[in-house]
């Protein structure tokens, strides 16, 4: 078979084959009419492997066995909370009810509980009801392994066998090879995801109407906690992490295949692009900015998206990266100090105040010493190559 045809068919499988025999009737002077076979045509239909993998996908998601497993995973670390304990107490009845609602199309997500945290900057966290989180896990666990195949190798956030440490190792490898780096950051990413664009990207891959309807309702439920209707996905949802990766997969493919750049890494809304030419990176920054605005309705953070020399080092994912070593960034050290101090000040902590509750100054000094020890140990671990 022609090698070019093999390359074109890579990632596809034969779904159905038929053989068509054409019979032609031809007259002769001596024998009269005769029937002869003159051609054989073989027709083979090929489809992407991902589409075959999605056969009966909706049934796999709403299967009771999958819902039981999803309920277990959604409750990990939170089993003794009142609302979760109540749901798990009547687990069988709740799963049966949820299964019927999903199958009949009568399932509708509930309202989010919204609160704010400061870690280190202010963030709005939206928590779905436990029943909806079970659906999120059931959906994610089935479709994530299939859709993940469409992601590029150098996307590291919220993916199996990826993560921050592998992203840092890859960044150091590119840092040693190139002279300049573009560090890009997308402004208020989770709050600016456009629902219409996200639906279009999902519909491109999900052809099952029932499954798309379920995903559409999950996306639409974000409006109850959104600052702007039709925009934003809740920070705190398992599905939001997956949707966020799928959304920026378009940026990944643009950089890799349109700009033809190999030295590129993305971790959620932070990305690094390496090259030996500063002017080339400036031009690519402008192209990426236009692509984000026109195709994904997003904006680059102007002050945080700059080009600089790699020999100066890079601050990425809480680490300061140099060619041969890495250390915790100063912001990460301060965050560790605050967390240790908060933990030391808890009244249910056995080390709350070894000097007695009246000696607050001594207790504060002890918490500072403990936080310094913790940051030193973390820095030693970070310095390891």
Secondary structure, DSSP 4 states (H G I P E B T S, - for coil): --HHHHHHHTTEEEEEEEEEEEEEEEEETTTEEEEEEEEEEEEEEEEEHHHHHTTTHHHHHH-HHHHHHHHHHHTTT-TTSHHHHHHHHTHHHHHHHHHHHHHHT-----PPEEEEEESSSEEEEEE--HHHHHHHHHHHHHHHHHHGGGS-TTB-TT-TT-SHHHHHHHHHHHHHH-SEEEEEEBTTHHHH-BHHHHHHHHHTT---HHHHHHHHHHHHHGGGT-SSTTB---TT-HHHHHHHHHHHHHHHHIIIIIS--SSEEEETTEEEEEES-HHHHHHHHHHHHHHHHHHS---B-TTT-EEEEGGG-EEETTEEE-SS-EEE-HHHHHHHHHHHHHHHT-TTSTTS-TT-TT-HHHHHHHHHHHHHHHHHHHHHHHH--
